Amino acid sequence: MKVLLVDDEKEFVSALAERLSFRGVDAHWTVSGEEALKMANDGRYDLAVLDVKMPGLGGIELRKRLHEMHPGMRFIFLTGHGSQEDFKVGSEEASFYLAKPLKIEALMEKIKETLNR
């Protein structure tokens, strides 16, 4: 499986990619929504894990654009400080909405569950 991770916290997202790779996931990461669009244009991803709140292009809008590019892509949202409205929108537009900090085992479970839907 090929996963795109997008989060504006570089240390977090790079560590997350590394931890997923130890579990057999082909994880690619970036710290911006704009770069994520370029990466998705150059390659196919099964799933994207998106931070809801990022400078510039946030996760909810990024999800809409990625879905237009690749209708079969699945999504999981992450947030460290989401509002009730973000939760409502995120829950409607992604398979799961997870809060940071998160356990890698919980994310792996949700990735597998999302891809098996």
MMTF fields as JSON, N, C-alpha, C and O atoms, coordinates in Angstrom:
{
  "mmtfVersion": "1.0.0",
  "mmtfProducer": "UNKNOWN",
  "numBonds": 467,
  "numAtoms": 468,
  "numGroups": 117,
  "numChains": 1,
  "numModels": 1,
  "chainsPerModel": [1],
  "groupsPerChain": [117],
  "chainIdList": ["A"],
  "bondAtomList": [4, 2, 8, 6, 12, 10, 16, 14, 20, 18, 24, 22, 28, 26, 32, 30, 36, 34, 40, 38, 44, 42, 48, 46, 52, 50, 56, 54, 60, 58, 64, 62, 68, 66, 72, 70, 76, 74, 80, 78, 84, 82, 88, 86, 92, 90, 96, 94, 100, 98, 104, 102, 108, 106, 112, 110, 116, 114, 120, 118, 124, 122, 128, 126, 132, 130, 136, 134, 140, 138, 144, 142, 148, 146, 152, 150, 156, 154, 160, 158, 164, 162, 168, 166, 172, 170, 176, 174, 180, 178, 184, 182, 188, 186, 192, 190, 196, 194, 200, 198, 204, 202, 208, 206, 212, 210, 216, 214, 220, 218, 224, 222, 228, 226, 232, 230, 236, 234, 240, 238, 244, 242, 248, 246, 252, 250, 256, 254, 260, 258, 264, 262, 268, 266, 272, 270, 276, 274, 280, 278, 284, 282, 288, 286, 292, 290, 296, 294, 300, 298, 304, 302, 308, 306, 312, 310, 316, 314, 320, 318, 324, 322, 328, 326, 332, 330, 336, 334, 340, 338, 344, 342, 348, 346, 352, 350, 356, 354, 360, 358, 364, 362, 368, 366, 372, 370, 376, 374, 380, 378, 384, 382, 388, 386, 392, 390, 396, 394, 400, 398, 404, 402, 408, 406, 412, 410, 416, 414, 420, 418, 424, 422, 428, 426, 432, 430, 436, 434, 440, 438, 444, 442, 448, 446, 452, 450, 456, 454, 460, 458, 464, 462],
  "bondOrderList": [1, 1, 1, 1, 1, 1, 1, 1, 1, 1, 1, 1, 1, 1, 1, 1, 1, 1, 1, 1, 1, 1, 1, 1, 1, 1, 1, 1, 1, 1, 1, 1, 1, 1, 1, 1, 1, 1, 1, 1, 1, 1, 1, 1, 1, 1, 1, 1, 1, 1, 1, 1, 1, 1, 1, 1, 1, 1, 1, 1, 1, 1, 1, 1, 1, 1, 1, 1, 1, 1, 1, 1, 1, 1, 1, 1, 1, 1, 1, 1, 1, 1, 1, 1, 1, 1, 1, 1, 1, 1, 1, 1, 1, 1, 1, 1, 1, 1, 1, 1, 1, 1, 1, 1, 1, 1, 1, 1, 1, 1, 1, 1, 1, 1, 1, 1],
  "groupList": [{"groupName": "MET", "atomNameList": ["N", "CA", "C", "O"], "elementList": ["N", "C", "C", "O"], "formalChargeList": [0, 0, 0, 0], "bondAtomList": [1, 0, 2, 1, 3, 2], "bondOrderList": [1, 1, 2], "singleLetterCode": "M", "chemCompType": "L-PEPTIDE LINKING"}, {"groupName": "LYS", "atomNameList": ["N", "CA", "C", "O"], "elementList": ["N", "C", "C", "O"], "formalChargeList": [0, 0, 0, 0], "bondAtomList": [1, 0, 2, 1, 3, 2], "bondOrderList": [1, 1, 2], "singleLetterCode": "K", "chemCompType": "L-PEPTIDE LINKING"}, {"groupName": "VAL", "atomNameList": ["N", "CA", "C", "O"], "elementList": ["N", "C", "C", "O"], "formalChargeList": [0, 0, 0, 0], "bondAtomList": [1, 0, 2, 1, 3, 2], "bondOrderList": [1, 1, 2], "singleLetterCode": "V", "chemCompType": "L-PEPTIDE LINKING"}, {"groupName": "LEU", "atomNameList": ["N", "CA", "C", "O"], "elementList": ["N", "C", "C", "O"], "formalChargeList": [0, 0, 0, 0], "bondAtomList": [1, 0, 2, 1, 3, 2], "bondOrderList": [1, 1, 2], "singleLetterCode": "L", "chemCompType": "L-PEPTIDE LINKING"}, {"groupName": "ASP", "atomNameList": ["N", "CA", "C", "O"], "elementList": ["N", "C", "C", "O"], "formalChargeList": [0, 0, 0, 0], "bondAtomList": [1, 0, 2, 1, 3, 2], "bondOrderList": [1, 1, 2], "singleLetterCode": "D", "chemCompType": "L-PEPTIDE LINKING"}, {"groupName": "GLU", "atomNameList": ["N", "CA", "C", "O"], "elementList": ["N", "C", "C", "O"], "formalChargeList": [0, 0, 0, 0], "bondAtomList": [1, 0, 2, 1, 3, 2], "bondOrderList": [1, 1, 2], "singleLetterCode": "E", "chemCompType": "L-PEPTIDE LINKING"}, {"groupName": "PHE", "atomNameList": ["N", "CA", "C", "O"], "elementList": ["N", "C", "C", "O"], "formalChargeList": [0, 0, 0, 0], "bondAtomList": [1, 0, 2, 1, 3, 2], "bondOrderList": [1, 1, 2], "singleLetterCode": "F", "chemCompType": "L-PEPTIDE LINKING"}, {"groupName": "SER", "atomNameList": ["N", "CA", "C", "O"], "elementList": ["N", "C", "C", "O"], "formalChargeList": [0, 0, 0, 0], "bondAtomList": [1, 0, 2, 1, 3, 2], "bondOrderList": [1, 1, 2], "singleLetterCode": "S", "chemCompType": "L-PEPTIDE LINKING"}, {"groupName": "ALA", "atomNameList": ["N", "CA", "C", "O"], "elementList": ["N", "C", "C", "O"], "formalChargeList": [0, 0, 0, 0], "bondAtomList": [1, 0, 2, 1, 3, 2], "bondOrderList": [1, 1, 2], "singleLetterCode": "A", "chemCompType": "L-PEPTIDE LINKING"}, {"groupName": "ARG", "atomNameList": ["N", "CA", "C", "O"], "elementList": ["N", "C", "C", "O"], "formalChargeList": [0, 0, 0, 0], "bondAtomList": [1, 0, 2, 1, 3, 2], "bondOrderList": [1, 1, 2], "singleLetterCode": "R", "chemCompType": "L-PEPTIDE LINKING"}, {"groupName": "GLY", "atomNameList": ["N", "CA", "C", "O"], "elementList": ["N", "C", "C", "O"], "formalChargeList": [0, 0, 0, 0], "bondAtomList": [1, 0, 2, 1, 3, 2], "bondOrderList": [1, 1, 2], "singleLetterCode": "G", "chemCompType": "PEPTIDE LINKING"}, {"groupName": "HIS", "atomNameList": ["N", "CA", "C", "O"], "elementList": ["N", "C", "C", "O"], "formalChargeList": [0, 0, 0, 0], "bondAtomList": [1, 0, 2, 1, 3, 2], "bondOrderList": [1, 1, 2], "singleLetterCode": "H", "chemCompType": "L-PEPTIDE LINKING"}, {"groupName": "TRP", "atomNameList": ["N", "CA", "C", "O"], "elementList": ["N", "C", "C", "O"], "formalChargeList": [0, 0, 0, 0], "bondAtomList": [1, 0, 2, 1, 3, 2], "bondOrderList": [1, 1, 2], "singleLetterCode": "W", "chemCompType": "L-PEPTIDE LINKING"}, {"groupName": "THR", "atomNameList": ["N", "CA", "C", "O"], "elementList": ["N", "C", "C", "O"], "formalChargeList": [0, 0, 0, 0], "bondAtomList": [1, 0, 2, 1, 3, 2], "bondOrderList": [1, 1, 2], "singleLetterCode": "T", "chemCompType": "L-PEPTIDE LINKING"}, {"groupName": "ASN", "atomNameList": ["N", "CA", "C", "O"], "elementList": ["N", "C", "C", "O"], "formalChargeList": [0, 0, 0, 0], "bondAtomList": [1, 0, 2, 1, 3, 2], "bondOrderList": [1, 1, 2], "singleLetterCode": "N", "chemCompType": "L-PEPTIDE LINKING"}, {"groupName": "TYR", "atomNameList": ["N", "CA", "C", "O"], "elementList": ["N", "C", "C", "O"], "formalChargeList": [0, 0, 0, 0], "bondAtomList": [1, 0, 2, 1, 3, 2], "bondOrderList": [1, 1, 2], "singleLetterCode": "Y", "chemCompType": "L-PEPTIDE LINKING"}, {"groupName": "PRO", "atomNameList": ["N", "CA", "C", "O"], "elementList": ["N", "C", "C", "O"], "formalChargeList": [0, 0, 0, 0], "bondAtomList": [1, 0, 2, 1, 3, 2], "bondOrderList": [1, 1, 2], "singleLetterCode": "P", "chemCompType": "L-PEPTIDE LINKING"}, {"groupName": "ILE", "atomNameList": ["N", "CA", "C", "O"], "elementList": ["N", "C", "C", "O"], "formalChargeList": [0, 0, 0, 0], "bondAtomList": [1, 0, 2, 1, 3, 2], "bondOrderList": [1, 1, 2], "singleLetterCode": "I", "chemCompType": "L-PEPTIDE LINKING"}, {"groupName": "GLN", "atomNameList": ["N", "CA", "C", "O"], "elementList": ["N", "C", "C", "O"], "formalChargeList": [0, 0, 0, 0], "bondAtomList": [1, 0, 2, 1, 3, 2], "bondOrderList": [1, 1, 2], "singleLetterCode": "Q", "chemCompType": "L-PEPTIDE LINKING"}],
  "groupTypeList": [0, 1, 2, 3, 3, 2, 4, 4, 5, 1, 5, 6, 2, 7, 8, 3, 8, 5, 9, 3, 7, 6, 9, 10, 2, 4, 8, 11, 12, 13, 2, 7, 10, 5, 5, 8, 3, 1, 0, 8, 14, 4, 10, 9, 15, 4, 3, 8, 2, 3, 4, 2, 1, 0, 16, 10, 3, 10, 10, 17, 5, 3, 9, 1, 9, 3, 11, 5, 0, 11, 16, 10, 0, 9, 6, 17, 6, 3, 13, 10, 11, 10, 7, 18, 5, 4, 6, 1, 2, 10, 7, 5, 5, 8, 7, 6, 15, 3, 8, 1, 16, 3, 1, 17, 5, 8, 3, 0, 5, 1, 17, 1, 5, 13, 3, 14, 9],
  "groupIdList": [1, 2, 3, 4, 5, 6, 7, 8, 9, 10, 11, 12, 13, 14, 15, 16, 17, 18, 19, 20, 21, 22, 23, 24, 25, 26, 27, 28, 29, 30, 31, 32, 33, 34, 35, 36, 37, 38, 39, 40, 41, 42, 43, 44, 45, 46, 47, 48, 49, 50, 51, 52, 53, 54, 55, 56, 57, 58, 59, 60, 61, 62, 63, 64, 65, 66, 67, 68, 69, 70, 71, 72, 73, 74, 75, 76, 77, 78, 79, 80, 81, 82, 83, 84, 85, 86, 87, 88, 89, 90, 91, 92, 93, 94, 95, 96, 97, 98, 99, 100, 101, 102, 103, 104, 105, 106, 107, 108, 109, 110, 111, 112, 113, 114, 115, 116, 117],
  "secStructList": [7, 3, 3, 3, 3, 3, 7, 1, 7, 2, 2, 2, 2, 2, 2, 2, 2, 2, 2, 2, 2, 6, 6, 6, 7, 3, 3, 3, 3, 3, 1, 7, 2, 2, 2, 2, 2, 2, 2, 2, 2, 2, 1, 7, 7, 1, 3, 3, 3, 3, 3, 1, 7, 7, 1, 1, 1, 7, 2, 2, 2, 2, 2, 2, 2, 2, 2, 2, 2, 7, 6, 6, 7, 3, 3, 3, 3, 3, 3, 1, 1, 7, 7, 2, 2, 2, 2, 2, 2, 2, 2, 2, 2, 1, 1, 3, 3, 3, 3, 1, 1, 7, 7, 2, 2, 2, 2, 2, 2, 2, 2, 2, 2, 2, 2, 6, 7],
  "xCoordList": [0.838, 0.0, 0.879, 1.945, 0.418, 1.159, 0.342, -0.808, 0.969, 0.263, 0.969, 2.196, 0.17, 0.657, 0.316, -0.849, 1.343, 1.161, 1.4, 2.416, 0.459, 0.592, 0.311, -0.798, 1.341, 1.225, 2.274, 3.41, 1.917, 2.862, 3.909, 4.806, 3.824, 4.83, 5.84, 5.602, 6.971, 7.952, 8.439, 8.492, 8.787, 9.301, 8.264, 8.586, 7.022, 5.934, 5.715, 5.684, 5.563, 5.202, 6.358, 6.124, 7.586, 8.722, 8.873, 9.162, 8.68, 8.743, 7.597, 7.789, 6.426, 5.272, 5.546, 5.245, 6.113, 6.445, 7.446, 7.311, 8.435, 9.442, 8.826, 9.121, 7.987, 7.343, 6.413, 6.326, 5.717, 4.863, 5.7, 5.319, 6.839, 7.698, 8.206, 8.372, 8.453, 8.872, 7.782, 8.054, 6.555, 5.409, 4.99, 3.892, 5.855, 5.6, 4.79, 4.357, 4.574, 3.802, 4.761, 5.754, 4.466, 5.234, 4.705, 3.768, 5.308, 4.811, 5.664, 6.884, 5.014, 5.656, 5.068, 3.894, 5.871, 5.366, 5.767, 6.721, 4.993, 5.273, 4.658, 3.812, 5.109, 4.608, 3.643, 3.251, 3.249, 2.322, 1.303, 1.584, 0.138, -0.922, -0.559, -0.883, 0.113, 0.509, 1.482, 1.344, 2.452, 3.408, 2.703, 3.048, 1.728, 0.966, 0.263, 0.206, -0.27, -0.924, 0.07, -0.251, 1.278, 2.316, 2.678, 2.815, 2.83, 3.187, 2.091, 2.377, 0.838, -0.285, -0.414, -0.905, 0.014, -0.007, 1.041, 0.838, 2.159, 3.256, 3.103, 3.778, 2.226, 2.089, 0.744, 0.012, 0.428, -0.844, -0.646, 0.338, -1.587, -1.588, -2.912, -3.957, -2.858, -4.076, -4.843, -6.072, -4.081, -4.68, -3.859, -2.639, -4.52, -3.831, -4.254, -5.434, -3.267, -3.5, -3.178, -2.032, -4.212, -4.107, -4.35, -5.304, -3.478, -3.702, -4.793, -4.757, -5.744, -6.851, -6.37, -6.682, -5.615, -5.192, -3.741, -2.822, -3.554, -2.206, -2.22, -3.254, -1.079, -1.0, -1.23, -0.85, -1.838, -2.11, -3.262, -4.369, -3.006, -4.029, -4.224, -3.357, -5.357, -5.658, -6.163, -6.451, -6.27, -6.621, -7.978, -8.115, -8.971, -10.316, -10.37, -10.932, -9.799, -9.749, -8.813, -9.102, -7.706, -6.765, -7.434, -7.21, -8.249, -8.958, -9.851, -9.9, -10.551, -11.435, -10.641, -11.067, -9.498, -8.681, -8.058, -8.015, -7.581, -7.008, -8.068, -7.798, -9.271, -10.363, -10.717, -11.035, -10.66, -10.913, -9.854, -10.164, -8.61, -7.508, -7.575, -7.349, -7.891, -7.884, -9.129, -9.063, -10.257, -11.516, -11.461, -12.254, -10.566, -10.476, -9.634, -9.586, -8.962, -8.107, -8.973, -10.064, -8.475, -9.168, -8.469, -7.331, -9.165, -8.64, -8.868, -9.88, -7.88, -7.974, -7.511, -6.483, -8.267, -7.865, -7.214, -7.606, -6.202, -5.554, -5.724, -5.764, -5.823, -5.866, -5.303, -5.427, -4.69, -4.208, -5.083, -5.004, -5.919, -6.74, -7.95, -8.203, -8.688, -9.845, -11.041, -11.249, -11.819, -13.059, -14.189, -14.015, -15.326, -16.5, -16.913, -17.312, -16.814, -17.157, -16.185, -16.601, -14.876, -13.887, -14.192, -14.095, -14.561, -14.884, -16.079, -16.075, -17.089, -18.292, -17.958, -18.335, -17.255, -16.889, -15.933, -16.106, -14.927, -13.938, -14.543, -14.161, -15.461, -16.11, -16.945, -17.094, -17.488, -18.294, -17.429, -17.866, -16.209, -15.395, -14.228, -13.502, -14.021, -12.919, -13.409, -14.433, -12.667, -13.053, -12.931, -13.771, -11.882, -11.671, -11.127, -10.529, -11.343, -10.881, -10.191, -10.859, -8.852, -8.077, -7.415, -7.01, -7.313, -6.689, -5.236, -4.892, -4.393, -2.988, -2.901, -3.725, -1.966, -1.019, -1.742, -2.758, -1.199, -1.842, -0.822, 0.379, -1.329, -0.484, -0.389, -1.385, 0.811, 1.03, 0.167, -0.291, -0.055, -0.891, -2.331, -2.982, -2.82, -4.181, -4.284, -5.271, -3.265, -3.278, -3.197, -3.917, -2.339, -2.24, -3.584, -3.992, -4.264, -5.579, -6.56, -7.301, -6.562, -7.494, -7.118, -7.999, -5.83, -5.403, -5.923, -6.513, -5.708, -6.176, -7.698, -8.233, -8.379, -9.843, -10.346, -11.301, -9.708, -10.103, -9.91, -10.78, -8.78, -8.496, -9.325, -9.494, -9.844, -10.694, -12.157, -12.967, -12.521, -13.936, -14.342, -15.49],
  "yCoordList": [-1.182, 0.0, 1.24, 1.266, 2.249, 3.501, 4.61, 4.855, 5.282, 6.274, 7.625, 7.707, 8.676, 10.047, 10.678, 10.727, 11.159, 11.813, 13.309, 13.718, 14.127, 15.576, 16.226, 16.144, 16.876, 17.549, 18.646, 18.429, 19.819, 20.933, 20.803, 21.642, 19.791, 19.545, 18.528, 17.321, 19.045, 18.219, 17.031, 15.906, 17.265, 16.185, 15.091, 13.903, 15.502, 14.544, 13.698, 12.47, 14.35, 13.631, 12.759, 11.667, 13.222, 12.395, 11.171, 10.076, 11.351, 10.214, 9.24, 8.026, 9.759, 8.917, 8.076, 6.883, 8.694, 7.966, 6.855, 5.741, 7.159, 6.156, 4.99, 3.828, 5.297, 4.247, 3.393, 2.183, 4.006, 3.231, 2.348, 1.216, 2.87, 2.078, 0.826, -0.216, 0.913, -0.26, -1.321, -2.49, -0.918, -1.833, -2.215, -2.73, -1.965, -2.391, -1.449, -1.827, -0.227, 0.762, 1.631, 2.128, 1.811, 2.706, 4.115, 4.564, 4.813, 6.109, 7.247, 7.253, 8.209, 9.41, 10.582, 10.553, 11.609, 12.706, 14.065, 14.206, 15.06, 16.458, 17.319, 16.867, 18.572, 19.495, 20.532, 21.455, 20.395, 21.379, 20.739, 19.748, 21.318, 20.854, 21.029, 20.183, 22.125, 22.393, 21.323, 20.839, 20.959, 19.914, 18.563, 17.757, 18.314, 17.057, 16.922, 15.829, 18.02, 17.98, 17.612, 16.846, 18.165, 17.824, 16.342, 15.659, 15.859, 14.451, 13.535, 12.516, 13.906, 13.089, 13.16, 12.22, 14.25, 14.381, 13.467, 12.962, 13.26, 12.437, 10.953, 10.127, 10.604, 9.2, 8.903, 9.81, 7.637, 7.197, 6.771, 6.114, 7.151, 6.767, 6.076, 6.46, 5.06, 4.37, 5.185, 5.162, 5.909, 6.596, 7.83, 7.833, 8.872, 10.068, 10.308, 10.232, 10.599, 10.968, 12.457, 12.869, 13.259, 14.713, 15.421, 15.114, 16.372, 17.258, 18.243, 18.793, 18.462, 19.361, 20.807, 21.512, 21.249, 22.652, 22.791, 22.354, 23.412, 23.7, 25.088, 25.535, 25.775, 27.063, 26.856, 25.826, 27.815, 27.679, 26.725, 26.945, 25.683, 24.704, 23.705, 22.868, 23.795, 22.911, 21.556, 21.357, 20.633, 19.262, 19.048, 18.19, 19.8, 19.589, 19.991, 19.262, 21.131, 21.544, 20.637, 20.301, 20.241, 19.342, 18.018, 17.464, 17.509, 16.26, 16.386, 15.476, 17.503, 17.723, 17.703, 17.094, 18.36, 18.42, 17.065, 16.666, 16.367, 15.041, 14.074, 13.254, 14.176, 13.308, 13.565, 12.633, 14.826, 15.151, 14.516, 14.042, 14.511, 13.937, 12.412, 11.791, 11.827, 10.37, 9.945, 9.785, 9.761, 9.443, 8.2, 8.09, 7.278, 6.073, 6.202, 5.28, 7.342, 7.54, 7.607, 8.177, 7.024, 7.066, 8.08, 8.47, 8.508, 9.583, 9.327, 8.761, 9.769, 9.83, 11.232, 11.705, 11.895, 13.206, 13.076, 12.244, 13.924, 14.055, 15.489, 16.411, 15.677, 17.039, 17.085, 16.138, 18.199, 18.439, 19.441, 19.577, 20.144, 21.206, 21.504, 22.655, 20.473, 20.651, 21.216, 20.967, 21.978, 22.523, 21.52, 20.527, 21.78, 20.933, 20.911, 19.871, 22.073, 22.145, 21.315, 20.607, 21.403, 20.585, 19.105, 18.324, 18.726, 17.324, 16.888, 15.806, 17.734, 17.404, 17.24, 16.242, 18.206, 18.139, 16.987, 16.229, 16.851, 15.789, 14.411, 13.517, 14.224, 12.928, 12.561, 11.383, 13.567, 13.321, 13.031, 12.329, 13.559, 13.501, 12.53, 12.398, 11.855, 10.904, 9.68, 9.715, 8.605, 7.376, 7.522, 7.02, 8.214, 8.407, 9.795, 10.425, 10.261, 11.558, 11.272, 10.999, 11.331, 10.954, 12.176, 13.108, 12.157, 13.257, 12.929, 11.787, 13.947, 13.827, 14.099, 14.853, 13.535, 12.529, 11.203, 10.915, 10.403, 9.135, 8.013, 8.213, 6.855, 5.668, 5.07, 4.984, 4.66, 4.124, 2.892, 2.675, 2.091, 0.896, 1.276, 0.608, 2.352, 2.813, 3.315, 3.051, 4.037, 4.517, 3.345, 3.331, 2.365, 1.189, 0.473, 0.046, 0.346, -0.3, 0.458, -0.148, 1.782, 2.601, 2.6, 2.65, 2.545, 2.459, 1.17, 1.183, 0.055, -1.229, -1.256, -1.743, -0.724, -0.689, 0.17, -0.201, 1.304, 2.194, 1.54, 1.633, 0.881, 0.268, -0.971, -1.374, -1.585, -2.788, -2.457, -3.364, -1.188, -0.802, -0.936, -0.658],
  "zCoordList": [0.0, 0.0, 0.0, 0.615, -0.691, -0.816, -0.162, -0.526, 0.823, 1.633, 1.529, 1.574, 1.389, 1.393, 2.739, 3.135, 3.437, 4.734, 4.558, 3.996, 5.041, 4.902, 6.25, 6.778, 6.799, 8.089, 8.135, 7.714, 8.638, 8.67, 9.773, 9.856, 10.611, 11.645, 11.096, 11.122, 10.601, 9.896, 10.734, 10.235, 11.977, 12.816, 13.01, 12.985, 13.204, 13.396, 12.152, 12.231, 10.998, 9.781, 9.285, 8.769, 9.433, 9.0, 9.898, 9.414, 11.197, 12.123, 11.855, 11.91, 11.571, 11.265, 10.016, 9.991, 8.991, 7.764, 8.053, 7.547, 8.856, 9.197, 9.972, 9.69, 10.927, 11.73, 10.884, 11.093, 9.93, 9.029, 8.104, 7.806, 7.654, 6.765, 7.476, 6.842, 8.78, 9.557, 9.578, 9.85, 9.292, 9.291, 7.868, 7.657, 6.91, 5.544, 4.686, 3.597, 5.15, 4.403, 3.589, 4.121, 2.305, 1.448, 1.707, 1.045, 2.674, 3.139, 2.597, 2.762, 1.951, 1.437, 2.216, 2.586, 2.467, 3.284, 2.732, 1.966, 3.157, 2.866, 3.967, 4.739, 4.016, 5.033, 4.472, 5.186, 3.189, 2.634, 1.703, 1.027, 1.685, 0.799, -0.664, -1.497, -0.973, -2.348, -2.853, -3.976, -2.033, -2.406, -2.522, -3.386, -1.669, -1.731, -3.077, -3.64, -3.593, -4.907, -6.006, -6.914, -5.916, -6.897, -6.798, -7.813, -5.578, -5.383, -5.926, -6.554, -5.68, -6.152, -7.669, -8.295, -8.252, -9.704, -10.349, -11.453, -9.65, -10.159, -9.859, -10.473, -8.927, -8.557, -7.938, -7.541, -7.859, -7.275, -5.832, -5.493, -4.993, -3.58, -3.281, -3.807, -2.437, -2.025, -0.993, -0.943, -0.168, 0.963, 1.301, 1.134, 1.773, 2.264, 3.706, 4.047, 4.544, 5.935, 6.008, 5.828, 6.277, 6.161, 7.485, 8.2, 7.805, 8.933, 8.528, 7.427, 9.397, 9.077, 8.993, 8.033, 9.995, 10.08, 9.645, 10.338, 8.477, 7.976, 7.356, 6.858, 7.38, 6.683, 5.186, 4.629, 4.559, 3.13, 2.899, 3.39, 2.163, 1.806, 2.946, 3.196, 3.631, 4.755, 4.297, 3.117, 5.228, 4.923, 4.278, 3.406, 4.682, 4.141, 2.665, 1.847, 2.323, 0.918, 0.129, -1.019, 0.726, 0.063, -0.268, -1.344, 0.638, 0.391, -0.842, -1.67, -0.965, -2.124, -3.421, -4.402, -3.431, -4.646, -4.98, -6.143, -3.962, -4.2, -4.717, -5.595, -4.168, -4.614, -6.077, -6.815, -6.492, -7.898, -8.801, -9.894, -8.339, -9.118, -9.16, -10.199, -8.008, -7.841, -7.06, -5.842, -7.739, -7.047, -6.157, -5.221, -6.418, -5.6, -4.352, -3.538, -4.188, -3.012, -1.754, -1.768, -0.68, 0.613, 1.512, 1.252, 2.581, 3.422, 4.901, 5.315, 5.687, 7.146, 7.533, 7.049, 8.404, 8.896, 10.264, 11.083, 10.496, 11.801, 12.263, 11.448, 13.566, 14.083, 15.491, 16.268, 15.791, 17.139, 17.865, 19.086, 17.11, 17.694, 16.829, 16.474, 16.496, 15.629, 16.357, 17.544, 15.624, 16.168, 15.946, 15.24, 16.54, 16.345, 14.877, 14.352, 14.214, 12.791, 11.953, 11.036, 12.271, 11.557, 11.737, 10.79, 12.955, 13.22, 12.375, 11.789, 12.321, 11.545, 10.067, 9.452, 9.497, 8.083, 7.835, 6.881, 8.687, 8.524, 8.616, 7.861, 9.508, 9.675, 8.459, 8.133, 7.793, 6.6, 5.379, 4.467, 5.349, 4.139, 4.201, 3.216, 5.306, 5.42, 6.168, 6.85, 6.028, 6.72, 8.221, 8.968, 8.672, 10.104, 10.371, 9.498, 11.588, 12.061, 13.383, 14.381, 13.407, 14.579, 15.213, 14.519, 16.535, 17.267, 17.58, 17.884, 17.5, 17.9, 19.392, 19.91, 20.094, 19.616, 19.385, 20.017, 18.467, 18.19, 18.282, 18.101, 18.562, 18.637, 17.241, 16.523, 16.863, 15.525, 15.275, 14.153, 16.303, 16.145, 15.799, 14.996, 16.413, 16.124, 14.687, 14.001, 14.234, 12.856, 11.881, 10.883, 12.149, 11.274, 11.177, 10.097, 12.308, 12.325, 11.438, 10.665, 11.551, 10.761, 9.277, 8.419, 8.967, 7.569, 6.963, 5.883, 7.65, 7.145, 7.0, 6.005, 8.007, 7.973, 6.808, 6.126, 6.587, 5.501, 4.148, 3.281, 3.96, 2.66, 2.415, 1.264, 3.454, 3.305, 3.106, 2.916, 3.143, 2.966, 1.531, 1.186]
}
